[in-house]
Amino acid sequence: MTPESSIPLPPGVNRAGLWDERRRLAAKREQLTRQSRELAFQHYPTFISAANCCQAIAADFAANQTKLEEAVKKLPELSAACAEFKEKTQQITLRRKRTSLVLAKHPRLLEVCSCHCLNHFVYCHHILTA
């Protein structure tokens, strides 16, 4: 008795049928292998072109993966720069609000500053925002 014959089979399945199926699958595999070879010989230039395309695609994917990894590494630095930019813009906005408030409460100050050249206006603005 072989080890395979000691394995219980589900109802309706016989050992002879399994051996026939095994032979049928082996013959089918051999047929498909032969057909693949024939197809490769008949369409050799197409297979070579397809292989080259696959290599190019694989190289492109690898390059894209490398670039993506580099971009991900730079994200924390970019995030920090954006946070710094946001903080600076908030400071500028606050200074502009203060300047507008001072000029709104003292309209004469704007007239005095606008009478002088631009350097004086910058000087006044600097004094007001300091």
N, CA, C and O atoms as a printed pandas DataFrame, in Angstrom:
     atom_number atom_name residue_name chain_id  residue_number  x_coord  y_coord  z_coord
0              1         N          MET        A               1    0.844   -1.180    0.000
1              2        CA          MET        A               1    0.000    0.000    0.000
2              3         C          MET        A               1    0.890    1.244    0.000
3              4         O          MET        A               1    1.808    1.342    0.814
4              5         N          THR        A               2    0.628    2.210   -0.915
5              6        CA          THR        A               2    1.422    3.437   -1.017
6              7         C          THR        A               2    0.869    4.468   -0.055
7              8         O          THR        A               2   -0.288    4.377    0.356
8              9         N          PRO        A               3    1.698    5.466    0.316
9             10        CA          PRO        A               3    1.214    6.498    1.234
10            11         C          PRO        A               3   -0.004    7.237    0.670
11            12         O          PRO        A               3   -0.887    7.653    1.420
12            13         N          GLU        A               4   -0.044    7.395   -0.656
13            14        CA          GLU        A               4   -1.176    8.104   -1.249
14            15         C          GLU        A               4   -2.470    7.327   -1.096
15            16         O          GLU        A               4   -3.541    7.922   -0.976
16            17         N          SER        A               5   -2.382    5.997   -1.099
17            18        CA          SER        A               5   -3.598    5.188   -1.019
18            19         C          SER        A               5   -4.163    5.171    0.388
19            20         O          SER        A               5   -5.310    4.765    0.574
20            21         N          SER        A               6   -3.391    5.601    1.398
21            22        CA          SER        A               6   -3.892    5.623    2.764
22            23         C          SER        A               6   -4.627    6.912    3.099
23            24         O          SER        A               6   -5.248    7.008    4.158
24            25         N          ILE        A               7   -4.566    7.921    2.202
25            26        CA          ILE        A               7   -5.249    9.194    2.434
26            27         C          ILE        A               7   -6.715    9.022    2.064
27            28         O          ILE        A               7   -7.028    8.592    0.954
28            29         N          PRO        A               8   -7.623    9.358    2.992
29            30        CA          PRO        A               8   -9.048    9.216    2.663
30            31         C          PRO        A               8   -9.466   10.261    1.631
31            32         O          PRO        A               8   -9.007   11.402    1.684
32            33         N          LEU        A               9  -10.314    9.889    0.718
33            34        CA          LEU        A               9  -10.805   10.783   -0.321
34            35         C          LEU        A               9  -12.248   11.164   -0.040
35            36         O          LEU        A               9  -12.983   10.391    0.574
36            37         N          PRO        A              10  -12.662   12.338   -0.476
37            38        CA          PRO        A              10  -14.058   12.733   -0.298
38            39         C          PRO        A              10  -14.962   11.786   -1.092
39            40         O          PRO        A              10  -14.522   11.149   -2.049
40            41         N          PRO        A              11  -16.225   11.705   -0.682
41            42        CA          PRO        A              11  -17.163   10.846   -1.416
42            43         C          PRO        A              11  -17.275   11.291   -2.876
43            44         O          PRO        A              11  -17.310   12.489   -3.154
44            45         N          GLY        A              12  -17.329   10.358   -3.788
45            46        CA          GLY        A              12  -17.487   10.643   -5.209
46            47         C          GLY        A              12  -16.186   10.847   -5.949
47            48         O          GLY        A              12  -16.206   11.038   -7.165
48            49         N          VAL        A              13  -15.046   10.814   -5.260
49            50        CA          VAL        A              13  -13.733   10.996   -5.901
50            51         C          VAL        A              13  -13.003    9.659   -5.835
51            52         O          VAL        A              13  -12.860    9.070   -4.764
52            53         N          ASN        A              14  -12.541    9.186   -6.999
53            54        CA          ASN        A              14  -11.795    7.929   -6.995
54            55         C          ASN        A              14  -10.351    8.179   -7.387
55            56         O          ASN        A              14  -10.030    9.162   -8.054
56            57         N          ARG        A              15   -9.497    7.281   -6.964
57            58        CA          ARG        A              15   -8.064    7.429   -7.200
58            59         C          ARG        A              15   -7.719    7.386   -8.688
59            60         O          ARG        A              15   -6.837    8.116   -9.140
60            61         N          ALA        A              16   -8.380    6.569   -9.421
61            62        CA          ALA        A              16   -8.102    6.467  -10.859
62            63         C          ALA        A              16   -8.406    7.792  -11.543
63            64         O          ALA        A              16   -7.673    8.215  -12.437
64            65         N          GLY        A              17   -9.492    8.451  -11.123
65            66        CA          GLY        A              17   -9.848    9.756  -11.691
66            67         C          GLY        A              17   -8.792   10.807  -11.392
67            68         O          GLY        A              17   -8.496   11.653  -12.235
68            69         N          LEU        A              18   -8.219   10.754  -10.184
69            70        CA          LEU        A              18   -7.163   11.703   -9.819
70            71         C          LEU        A              18   -5.919   11.481  -10.658
71            72         O          LEU        A              18   -5.286   12.444  -11.093
72            73         N          TRP        A              19   -5.553   10.208  -10.895
73            74        CA          TRP        A              19   -4.377    9.925  -11.729
74            75         C          TRP        A              19   -4.614   10.358  -13.167
75            76         O          TRP        A              19   -3.706   10.846  -13.840
76            77         N          ASP        A              20   -5.855   10.171  -13.631
77            78        CA          ASP        A              20   -6.178   10.625  -14.991
78            79         C          ASP        A              20   -6.074   12.150  -15.083
79            80         O          ASP        A              20   -5.567   12.687  -16.068
80            81         N          GLU        A              21   -6.556   12.836  -14.052
81            82        CA          GLU        A              21   -6.491   14.311  -14.028
82            83         C          GLU        A              21   -5.035   14.764  -13.980
83            84         O          GLU        A              21   -4.671   15.737  -14.640
84            85         N          ARG        A              22   -4.217   14.087  -13.225
85            86        CA          ARG        A              22   -2.791   14.434  -13.149
86            87         C          ARG        A              22   -2.136   14.294  -14.524
87            88         O          ARG        A              22   -1.376   15.171  -14.934
88            89         N          ARG        A              23   -2.419   13.206  -15.240
89            90        CA          ARG        A              23   -1.866   13.017  -16.586
90            91         C          ARG        A              23   -2.401   14.073  -17.551
91            92         O          ARG        A              23   -1.664   14.596  -18.387
92            93         N          ARG        A              24   -3.689   14.379  -17.422
93            94        CA          ARG        A              24   -4.292   15.388  -18.296
94            95         C          ARG        A              24   -3.636   16.756  -18.067
95            96         O          ARG        A              24   -3.340   17.462  -19.031
96            97         N          LEU        A              25   -3.406   17.138  -16.800
97            98        CA          LEU        A              25   -2.766   18.432  -16.487
98            99         C          LEU        A              25   -1.320   18.463  -16.980
99           100         O          LEU        A              25   -0.859   19.497  -17.463
100          101         N          ALA        A              26   -0.602   17.353  -16.868
101          102        CA          ALA        A              26    0.784   17.293  -17.360
102          103         C          ALA        A              26    0.811   17.464  -18.875
103          104         O          ALA        A              26    1.665   18.172  -19.409
104          105         N          ALA        A              27   -0.129   16.811  -19.569
105          106        CA          ALA        A              27   -0.198   16.949  -21.028
106          107         C          ALA        A              27   -0.561   18.385  -21.411
107          108         O          ALA        A              27   -0.014   18.932  -22.369
108          109         N          LYS        A              28   -1.470   18.985  -20.671
109          110        CA          LYS        A              28   -1.875   20.377  -20.957
110          111         C          LYS        A              28   -0.690   21.317  -20.744
111          112         O          LYS        A              28   -0.473   22.230  -21.541
112          113         N          ARG        A              29    0.079   21.100  -19.670
113          114        CA          ARG        A              29    1.251   21.931  -19.405
114          115         C          ARG        A              29    2.268   21.795  -20.531
115          116         O          ARG        A              29    2.837   22.792  -20.974
116          117         N          GLU        A              30    2.497   20.596  -20.987
117          118        CA          GLU        A              30    3.425   20.365  -22.088
118          119         C          GLU        A              30    2.933   21.044  -23.364
119          120         O          GLU        A              30    3.724   21.638  -24.097
120          121         N          GLN        A              31    1.650   20.958  -23.627
121          122        CA          GLN        A              31    1.071   21.604  -24.810
122          123         C          GLN        A              31    1.232   23.119  -24.739
123          124         O          GLN        A              31    1.616   23.747  -25.726
124          125         N          LEU        A              32    0.943   23.710  -23.580
125          126        CA          LEU        A              32    1.070   25.167  -23.416
126          127         C          LEU        A              32    2.525   25.615  -23.539
127          128         O          LEU        A              32    2.803   26.670  -24.110
128          129         N          THR        A              33    3.449   24.820  -23.008
129          130        CA          THR        A              33    4.873   25.147  -23.138
130          131         C          THR        A              33    5.289   25.138  -24.606
131          132         O          THR        A              33    5.980   26.045  -25.071
132          133         N          ARG        A              34    4.863   24.110  -25.325
133          134        CA          ARG        A              34    5.192   24.008  -26.748
134          135         C          ARG        A              34    4.583   25.178  -27.527
135          136         O          ARG        A              34    5.252   25.774  -28.371
136          137         N          GLN        A              35    3.326   25.508  -27.248
137          138        CA          GLN        A              35    2.675   26.625  -27.941
138          139         C          GLN        A              35    3.376   27.945  -27.623
139          140         O          GLN        A              35    3.524   28.799  -28.497
140          141         N          SER        A              36    3.802   28.110  -26.381
141          142        CA          SER        A              36    4.519   29.343  -26.008
142          143         C          SER        A              36    5.826   29.468  -26.770
143          144         O          SER        A              36    6.174   30.546  -27.253
144          145         N          ARG        A              37    6.551   28.352  -26.876
145          146        CA          ARG        A              37    7.802   28.380  -27.640
146          147         C          ARG        A              37    7.546   28.731  -29.097
147          148         O          ARG        A              37    8.241   29.570  -29.671
148          149         N          GLU        A              38    6.537   28.082  -29.701
149          150        CA          GLU        A              38    6.215   28.360  -31.106
150          151         C          GLU        A              38    5.842   29.821  -31.292
151          152         O          GLU        A              38    6.270   30.471  -32.247
152          153         N          LEU        A              39    5.044   30.323  -30.373
153          154        CA          LEU        A              39    4.631   31.729  -30.449
154          155         C          LEU        A              39    5.844   32.648  -30.326
155          156         O          LEU        A              39    5.952   33.640  -31.046
156          157         N          ALA        A              40    6.755   32.314  -29.413
157          158        CA          ALA        A              40    7.958   33.129  -29.236
158          159         C          ALA        A              40    8.811   33.127  -30.498
159          160         O          ALA        A              40    9.341   34.167  -30.888
160          161         N          PHE        A              41    8.951   31.964  -31.143
161          162        CA          PHE        A              41    9.750   31.905  -32.374
162          163         C          PHE        A              41    9.066   32.653  -33.511
163          164         O          PHE        A              41    9.730   33.329  -34.297
164          165         N          GLN        A              42    7.743   32.537  -33.604
165          166        CA          GLN        A              42    7.011   33.196  -34.693
166          167         C          GLN        A              42    7.016   34.708  -34.534
167          168         O          GLN        A              42    7.062   35.438  -35.524
168          169         N          HIS        A              43    6.971   35.176  -33.306
169          170        CA          HIS        A              43    6.873   36.613  -33.048
170          171         C          HIS        A              43    8.071   37.098  -32.218
171          172         O          HIS        A              43    7.918   37.874  -31.275
172          173         N          TYR        A              44    9.237   36.632  -32.584
173          174        CA          TYR        A              44   10.453   36.952  -31.841
174          175         C          TYR        A              44   10.674   38.457  -31.670
175          176         O          TYR        A              44   10.941   38.897  -30.552
176          177         N          PRO        A              45   10.573   39.277  -32.749
177          178        CA          PRO        A              45   10.795   40.717  -32.574
178          179         C          PRO        A              45    9.812   41.340  -31.578
179          180         O          PRO        A              45   10.177   42.235  -30.816
180          181         N          THR        A              46    8.579   40.866  -31.591
181          182        CA          THR        A              46    7.583   41.402  -30.654
182          183         C          THR        A              46    7.953   41.041  -29.225
183          184         O          THR        A              46    7.826   41.871  -28.324
184          185         N          PHE        A              47    8.405   39.818  -29.008
185          186        CA          PHE        A              47    8.803   39.406  -27.666
186          187         C          PHE        A              47    9.996   40.221  -27.179
187          188         O          PHE        A              47   10.040   40.637  -26.021
188          189         N          ILE        A              48   10.954   40.447  -28.059
189          190        CA          ILE        A              48   12.128   41.248  -27.676
190          191         C          ILE        A              48   11.692   42.673  -27.336
191          192         O          ILE        A              48   12.142   43.245  -26.343
192          193         N          SER        A              49   10.822   43.239  -28.156
193          194        CA          SER        A              49   10.320   44.593  -27.896
194          195         C          SER        A              49    9.564   44.649  -26.577
195          196         O          SER        A              49    9.736   45.586  -25.798
196          197         N          ALA        A              50    8.723   43.644  -26.323
197          198        CA          ALA        A              50    7.966   43.600  -25.063
198          199         C          ALA        A              50    8.907   43.490  -23.868
199          200         O          ALA        A              50    8.698   44.138  -22.843
200          201         N          ALA        A              51    9.944   42.667  -24.007
201          202        CA          ALA        A              51   10.922   42.520  -22.918
202          203         C          ALA        A              51   11.643   43.840  -22.667
203          204         O          ALA        A              51   11.856   44.225  -21.518
204          205         N          ASN        A              52   12.020   44.536  -23.746
205          206        CA          ASN        A              52   12.681   45.841  -23.590
206          207         C          ASN        A              52   11.758   46.851  -22.919
207          208         O          ASN        A              52   12.184   47.630  -22.066
208          209         N          CYS        A              53   10.493   46.826  -23.313
209          210        CA          CYS        A              53    9.516   47.731  -22.691
210          211         C          CYS        A              53    9.368   47.427  -21.203
211          212         O          CYS        A              53    9.302   48.341  -20.381
212          213         N          CYS        A              54    9.315   46.151  -20.863
213          214        CA          CYS        A              54    9.211   45.763  -19.458
214          215         C          CYS        A              54   10.413   46.251  -18.658
215          216         O          CYS        A              54   10.262   46.724  -17.532
216          217         N          GLN        A              55   11.604   46.136  -19.238
217          218        CA          GLN        A              55   12.808   46.615  -18.562
218          219         C          GLN        A              55   12.760   48.127  -18.377
219          220         O          GLN        A              55   13.121   48.645  -17.320
220          221         N          ALA        A              56   12.311   48.830  -19.416
221          222        CA          ALA        A              56   12.222   50.291  -19.321
222          223         C          ALA        A              56   11.206   50.700  -18.261
223          224         O          ALA        A              56   11.443   51.632  -17.492
224          225         N          ILE        A              57   10.083   50.007  -18.225
225          226        CA          ILE        A              57    9.055   50.319  -17.222
226          227         C          ILE        A              57    9.590   50.051  -15.819
227          228         O          ILE        A              57    9.373   50.848  -14.906
228          229         N          ALA        A              58   10.288   48.934  -15.648
229          230        CA          ALA        A              58   10.867   48.611  -14.336
230          231         C          ALA        A              58   11.873   49.675  -13.915
231          232         O          ALA        A              58   11.912   50.071  -12.750
232          233         N          ALA        A              59   12.685   50.137  -14.861
233          234        CA          ALA        A              59   13.662   51.193  -14.553
234          235         C          ALA        A              59   12.948   52.490  -14.176
235          236         O          ALA        A              59   13.360   53.177  -13.241
236          237         N          ASP        A              60   11.874   52.828  -14.904
237          238        CA          ASP        A              60   11.103   54.034  -14.587
238          239         C          ASP        A              60   10.480   53.940  -13.200
239          240         O          ASP        A              60   10.502   54.906  -12.438
240          241         N          PHE        A              61    9.923   52.773  -12.874
241          242        CA          PHE        A              61    9.341   52.597  -11.545
242          243         C          PHE        A              61   10.399   52.751  -10.463
243          244         O          PHE        A              61   10.152   53.379   -9.434
244          245         N          ALA        A              62   11.560   52.187  -10.688
245          246        CA          ALA        A              62   12.644   52.294   -9.700
246          247         C          ALA        A              62   13.071   53.756   -9.529
247          248         O          ALA        A              62   13.283   54.221   -8.409
248          249         N          ALA        A              63   13.196   54.471  -10.647
249          250        CA          ALA        A              63   13.574   55.892  -10.568
250          251         C          ALA        A              63   12.500   56.696   -9.850
251          252         O          ALA        A              63   12.809   57.556   -9.026
252          253         N          ASN        A              64   11.238   56.416  -10.161
253          254        CA          ASN        A              64   10.140   57.124   -9.492
254          255         C          ASN        A              64   10.120   56.817   -8.003
255          256         O          ASN        A              64    9.866   57.705   -7.190
256          257         N          GLN        A              65   10.382   55.581   -7.642
257          258        CA          GLN        A              65   10.420   55.198   -6.231
258          259         C          GLN        A              65   11.524   55.953   -5.501
259          260         O          GLN        A              65   11.328   56.428   -4.382
260          261         N          THR        A              66   12.687   56.061   -6.143
261          262        CA          THR        A              66   13.808   56.789   -5.544
262          263         C          THR        A              66   13.454   58.258   -5.351
263          264         O          THR        A              66   13.714   58.833   -4.295
264          265         N          LYS        A              67   12.861   58.859   -6.376
265          266        CA          LYS        A              67   12.474   60.274   -6.273
266          267         C          LYS        A              67   11.407   60.485   -5.209
267          268         O          LYS        A              67   11.430   61.485   -4.492
268          269         N          LEU        A              68   10.481   59.554   -5.107
269          270        CA          LEU        A              68    9.435   59.648   -4.087
270          271         C          LEU        A              68   10.050   59.568   -2.692
271          272         O          LEU        A              68    9.672   60.335   -1.807
272          273         N          GLU        A              69   10.977   58.664   -2.490
273          274        CA          GLU        A              69   11.642   58.539   -1.195
274          275         C          GLU        A              69   12.407   59.815   -0.854
275          276         O          GLU        A              69   12.398   60.251    0.297
276          277         N          GLU        A              70   13.072   60.420   -1.849
277          278        CA          GLU        A              70   13.790   61.674   -1.622
278          279         C          GLU        A              70   12.814   62.785   -1.246
279          280         O          GLU        A              70   13.095   63.588   -0.356
280          281         N          ALA        A              71   11.672   62.830   -1.920
281          282        CA          ALA        A              71   10.667   63.857   -1.610
282          283         C          ALA        A              71   10.117   63.672   -0.201
283          284         O          ALA        A              71    9.926   64.648    0.525
284          285         N          VAL        A              72    9.866   62.447    0.180
285          286        CA          VAL        A              72    9.346   62.170    1.521
286          287         C          VAL        A              72   10.357   62.597    2.581
287          288         O          VAL        A              72    9.971   63.105    3.634
288          289         N          LYS        A              73   11.655   62.396    2.311
289          290        CA          LYS        A              73   12.691   62.804    3.257
290          291         C          LYS        A              73   12.724   64.321    3.424
291          292         O          LYS        A              73   13.079   64.819    4.493
292          293         N          LYS        A              74   12.356   65.059    2.374
293          294        CA          LYS        A              74   12.414   66.522    2.414
294          295         C          LYS        A              74   11.146   67.150    2.997
295          296         O          LYS        A              74   11.129   68.349    3.273
296          297         N          LEU        A              75   10.102   66.371    3.184
297          298        CA          LEU        A              75    8.844   66.919    3.683
298          299         C          LEU        A              75    8.952   67.583    5.057
299          300         O          LEU        A              75    8.372   68.654    5.239
300          301         N          PRO        A              76    9.659   67.013    6.028
301          302        CA          PRO        A              76    9.764   67.703    7.322
302          303         C          PRO        A              76   10.402   69.089    7.200
303          304         O          PRO        A              76    9.966   70.041    7.848
304          305         N          GLU        A              77   11.435   69.190    6.367
305          306        CA          GLU        A              77   12.090   70.487    6.156
306          307         C          GLU        A              77   11.126   71.478    5.514
307          308         O          GLU        A              77   11.072   72.643    5.907
308          309         N          LEU        A              78   10.371   71.013    4.530
309          310        CA          LEU        A              78    9.391   71.870    3.873
310          311         C          LEU        A              78    8.306   72.295    4.853
311          312         O          LEU        A              78    7.881   73.450    4.851
312          313         N          SER        A              79    7.864   71.378    5.676
313          314        CA          SER        A              79    6.837   71.679    6.671
314          315         C          SER        A              79    7.327   72.740    7.654
315          316         O          SER        A              79    6.585   73.656    8.009
316          317         N          ALA        A              80    8.576   72.612    8.089
317          318        CA          ALA        A              80    9.151   73.605    9.010
318          319         C          ALA        A              80    9.254   74.974    8.331
319          320         O          ALA        A              80    8.963   75.996    8.952
320          321         N          ALA        A              81    9.664   74.996    7.070
321          322        CA          ALA        A              81    9.758   76.270    6.341
322          323         C          ALA        A              81    8.385   76.912    6.179
323          324         O          ALA        A              81    8.250   78.131    6.286
324          325         N          CYS        A              82    7.376   76.099    5.923
325          326        CA          CYS        A              82    6.004   76.626    5.798
326          327         C          CYS        A              82    5.521   77.196    7.123
327          328         O          CYS        A              82    4.874   78.243    7.149
328          329         N          ALA        A              83    5.831   76.512    8.227
329          330        CA          ALA        A              83    5.428   77.009    9.550
330          331         C          ALA        A              83    6.115   78.334    9.850
331          332         O          ALA        A              83    5.499   79.249   10.396
332          333         N          GLU        A              84    7.397   78.435    9.491
333          334        CA          GLU        A              84    8.134   79.688    9.693
334          335         C          GLU        A              84    7.537   80.805    8.834
335          336         O          GLU        A              84    7.379   81.934    9.299
336          337         N          PHE        A              85    7.209   80.487    7.591
337          338        CA          PHE        A              85    6.591   81.479    6.705
338          339         C          PHE        A              85    5.259   81.948    7.279
339          340         O          PHE        A              85    4.958   83.141    7.263
340          341         N          LYS        A              86    4.474   81.023    7.778
341          342        CA          LYS        A              86    3.175   81.367    8.361
342          343         C          LYS        A              86    3.352   82.299    9.550
343          344         O          LYS        A              86    2.618   83.276    9.694
344          345         N          GLU        A              87    4.333   81.993   10.406
345          346        CA          GLU        A              87    4.581   82.826   11.580
346          347         C          GLU        A              87    4.996   84.240   11.169
347          348         O          GLU        A              87    4.534   85.223   11.747
348          349         N          LYS        A              88    5.873   84.330   10.163
349          350        CA          LYS        A              88    6.325   85.649    9.706
350          351         C          LYS        A              88    5.171   86.444    9.100
351          352         O          LYS        A              88    5.057   87.648    9.333
352          353         N          THR        A              89    4.321   85.783    8.329
353          354        CA          THR        A              89    3.182   86.508    7.737
354          355         C          THR        A              89    2.212   86.966    8.809
355          356         O          THR        A              89    1.606   88.030    8.680
356          357         N          GLN        A              90    2.054   86.182    9.865
357          358        CA          GLN        A              90    1.185   86.602   10.972
358          359         C          GLN        A              90    1.776   87.829   11.669
359          360         O          GLN        A              90    1.043   88.741   12.051
360          361         N          GLN        A              91    3.093   87.849   11.832
361          362        CA          GLN        A              91    3.749   89.005   12.447
362          363         C          GLN        A              91    3.577   90.249   11.573
363          364         O          GLN        A              91    3.291   91.333   12.083
364          365         N          ILE        A              92    3.749   90.095   10.275
365          366        CA          ILE        A              92    3.584   91.226    9.351
366          367         C          ILE        A              92    2.149   91.729    9.398
367          368         O          ILE        A              92    1.915   92.937    9.433
368          369         N          THR        A              93    1.196   90.819    9.399
369          370        CA          THR        A              93   -0.216   91.203    9.468
370          371         C          THR        A              93   -0.504   91.967   10.753
371          372         O          THR        A              93   -1.224   92.965   10.736
372          373         N          LEU        A              94    0.053   91.506   11.861
373          374        CA          LEU        A              94   -0.141   92.197   13.138
374          375         C          LEU        A              94    0.447   93.604   13.096
375          376         O          LEU        A              94   -0.172   94.554   13.575
376          377         N          ARG        A              95    1.667   93.739   12.511
377          378        CA          ARG        A              95    2.276   95.073   12.398
378          379         C          ARG        A              95    1.439   95.998   11.512
379          380         O          ARG        A              95    1.277   97.179   11.820
380          381         N          ARG        A              96    0.916   95.464   10.425
381          382        CA          ARG        A              96    0.085   96.282    9.534
382          383         C          ARG        A              96   -1.186   96.733   10.250
383          384         O          ARG        A              96   -1.627   97.868   10.069
384          385         N          LYS        A              97   -1.776   95.861   11.055
385          386        CA          LYS        A              97   -2.974   96.241   11.808
386          387         C          LYS        A              97   -2.654   97.345   12.807
387          388         O          LYS        A              97   -3.423   98.293   12.962
388          389         N          ARG        A              98   -1.513   97.216   13.485
389          390        CA          ARG        A              98   -1.103   98.255   14.440
390          391         C          ARG        A              98   -0.893   99.589   13.731
391          392         O          ARG        A              98   -1.340  100.637   14.197
392          393         N          THR        A              99   -0.203   99.525   12.595
393          394        CA          THR        A              99    0.052  100.754   11.837
394          395         C          THR        A              99   -1.252  101.378   11.376
395          396         O          THR        A              99   -1.424  102.592   11.476
396          397         N          SER        A             100   -2.165  100.573   10.878
397          398        CA          SER        A             100   -3.461  101.090   10.430
398          399         C          SER        A             100   -4.229  101.691   11.588
399          400         O          SER        A             100   -4.888  102.719   11.431
400          401         N          LEU        A             101   -4.149  101.060   12.752
401          402        CA          LEU        A             101   -4.842  101.578   13.934
402          403         C          LEU        A             101   -4.274  102.937   14.348
403          404         O          LEU        A             101   -5.027  103.859   14.659
404          405         N          VAL        A             102   -2.952  103.056   14.351
405          406        CA          VAL        A             102   -2.315  104.326   14.716
406          407         C          VAL        A             102   -2.712  105.404   13.716
407          408         O          VAL        A             102   -3.060  106.520   14.102
408          409         N          LEU        A             103   -2.659  105.067   12.431
409          410        CA          LEU        A             103   -3.002  106.064   11.411
410          411         C          LEU        A             103   -4.488  106.420   11.450
411          412         O          LEU        A             103   -4.857  107.549   11.129
412          413         N          ALA        A             104   -5.333  105.485   11.833
413          414        CA          ALA        A             104   -6.767  105.778   11.934
414          415         C          ALA        A             104   -7.042  106.705   13.119
415          416         O          ALA        A             104   -7.908  107.576   13.034
416          417         N          LYS        A             105   -6.317  106.526   14.213
417          418        CA          LYS        A             105   -6.522  107.372   15.394
418          419         C          LYS        A             105   -5.845  108.735   15.248
419          420         O          LYS        A             105   -6.245  109.713   15.880
420          421         N          HIS        A             106   -4.827  108.780   14.414
421          422        CA          HIS        A             106   -4.084  110.029   14.227
422          423         C          HIS        A             106   -3.968  110.321   12.735
423          424         O          HIS        A             106   -2.895  110.134   12.162
424          425         N          PRO        A             107   -5.042  110.775   12.092
425          426        CA          PRO        A             107   -4.999  111.014   10.647
426          427         C          PRO        A             107   -3.975  112.076   10.254
427          428         O          PRO        A             107   -3.435  112.031    9.149
428          429         N          ARG        A             108   -3.710  112.999   11.116
429          430        CA          ARG        A             108   -2.738  114.055   10.830
430          431         C          ARG        A             108   -1.345  113.451   10.627
431          432         O          ARG        A             108   -0.556  113.968    9.837
432          433         N          LEU        A             109   -1.046  112.382   11.322
433          434        CA          LEU        A             109    0.238  111.720   11.206
434          435         C          LEU        A             109    0.461  111.234    9.776
435          436         O          LEU        A             109    1.573  111.324    9.255
436          437         N          LEU        A             110   -0.585  110.724    9.143
437          438        CA          LEU        A             110   -0.475  110.271    7.764
438          439         C          LEU        A             110   -0.184  111.455    6.842
439          440         O          LEU        A             110    0.621  111.338    5.918
440          441         N          GLU        A             111   -0.828  112.580    7.087
441          442        CA          GLU        A             111   -0.581  113.758    6.263
442          443         C          GLU        A             111    0.861  114.223    6.403
443          444         O          GLU        A             111    1.496  114.582    5.412
444          445         N          VAL        A             112    1.374  114.220    7.611
445          446        CA          VAL        A             112    2.746  114.658    7.847
446          447         C          VAL        A             112    3.724  113.700    7.158
447          448         O          VAL        A             112    4.674  114.126    6.501
448          449         N          CYS        A             113    3.479  112.443    7.317
449          450        CA          CYS        A             113    4.384  111.449    6.714
450          451         C          CYS        A             113    4.315  111.497    5.192
451          452         O          CYS        A             113    5.342  111.325    4.536
452          453         N          SER        A             114    3.144  111.724    4.612
453          454        CA          SER        A             114    3.018  111.712    3.162
454          455         C          SER        A             114    3.591  112.968    2.526
455          456         O          SER        A             114    3.822  112.981    1.317
456          457         N          CYS        A             115    3.827  114.020    3.294
457          458        CA          CYS        A             115    4.407  115.236    2.750
458          459         C          CYS        A             115    5.890  115.077    2.458
459          460         O          CYS        A             115    6.425  115.762    1.586
460          461         N          HIS        A             116    6.542  114.207    3.154
461          462        CA          HIS        A             116    7.977  113.994    2.975
462          463         C          HIS        A             116    8.227  112.933    1.900
463          464         O          HIS        A             116    7.312  112.260    1.426
464          465         N          CYS        A             117    9.459  112.822    1.553
465          466        CA          CYS        A             117    9.806  111.813    0.551
466          467         C          CYS        A             117    9.628  110.405    1.125
467          468         O          CYS        A             117    9.353  110.235    2.313
468          469         N          LEU        A             118    9.783  109.435    0.290
469          470        CA          LEU        A             118    9.546  108.042    0.662
470          471         C          LEU        A             118   10.420  107.607    1.837
471          472         O          LEU        A             118    9.965  106.842    2.687
472          473         N          ASN        A             119   11.635  108.069    1.899
473          474        CA          ASN        A             119   12.518  107.684    3.007
474          475         C          ASN        A             119   11.947  108.119    4.350
475          476         O          ASN        A             119   12.045  107.396    5.341
476          477         N          HIS        A             120   11.359  109.291    4.374
477          478        CA          HIS        A             120   10.760  109.753    5.620
478          479         C          HIS        A             120    9.544  108.906    5.983
479          480         O          HIS        A             120    9.309  108.605    7.153
480          481         N          PHE        A             121    8.787  108.531    4.978
481          482        CA          PHE        A             121    7.621  107.680    5.246
482          483         C          PHE        A             121    8.069  106.337    5.838
483          484         O          PHE        A             121    7.469  105.830    6.786
484          485         N          VAL        A             122    9.125  105.780    5.262
485          486        CA          VAL        A             122    9.664  104.521    5.781
486          487         C          VAL        A             122   10.145  104.730    7.210
487          488         O          VAL        A             122    9.943  103.868    8.065
488          489         N          TYR        A             123   10.771  105.852    7.471
489          490        CA          TYR        A             123   11.242  106.167    8.816
490          491         C          TYR        A             123   10.078  106.232    9.784
491          492         O          TYR        A             123   10.133  105.639   10.861
492          493         N          CYS        A             124    9.012  106.955    9.409
493          494        CA          CYS        A             124    7.821  107.048   10.255
494          495         C          CYS        A             124    7.202  105.676   10.481
495          496         O          CYS        A             124    6.815  105.330   11.597
496          497         N          HIS        A             125    7.118  104.924    9.434
497          498        CA          HIS        A             125    6.545  103.576    9.540
498          499         C          HIS        A             125    7.371  102.715   10.502
499          500         O          HIS        A             125    6.834  101.946   11.300
500          501         N          HIS        A             126    8.687  102.872   10.400
501          502        CA          HIS        A             126    9.594  102.127   11.268
502          503         C          HIS        A             126    9.372  102.526   12.724
503          504         O          HIS        A             126    9.348  101.669   13.608
504          505         N          ILE        A             127    9.211  103.805   12.971
505          506        CA          ILE        A             127    8.987  104.305   14.344
506          507         C          ILE        A             127    7.657  103.787   14.873
507          508         O          ILE        A             127    7.560  103.379   16.030
508          509         N          LEU        A             128    6.639  103.803   14.029
509          510        CA          LEU        A             128    5.312  103.355   14.467
510          511         C          LEU        A             128    5.265  101.868   14.762
511          512         O          LEU        A             128    4.556  101.440   15.672
512          513         N          THR        A             129    5.989  101.099   14.024
513          514        CA          THR        A             129    5.916   99.650   14.188
514          515         C          THR        A             129    6.942   99.111   15.174
515          516         O          THR        A             129    6.895   97.931   15.521
516          517         N          ALA        A             130    7.836   99.917   15.615
517          518        CA          ALA        A             130    8.889   99.449   16.524
518          519         C          ALA        A             130    8.350   99.242   17.917
519          520         O          ALA        A             130    9.095   98.850   18.815
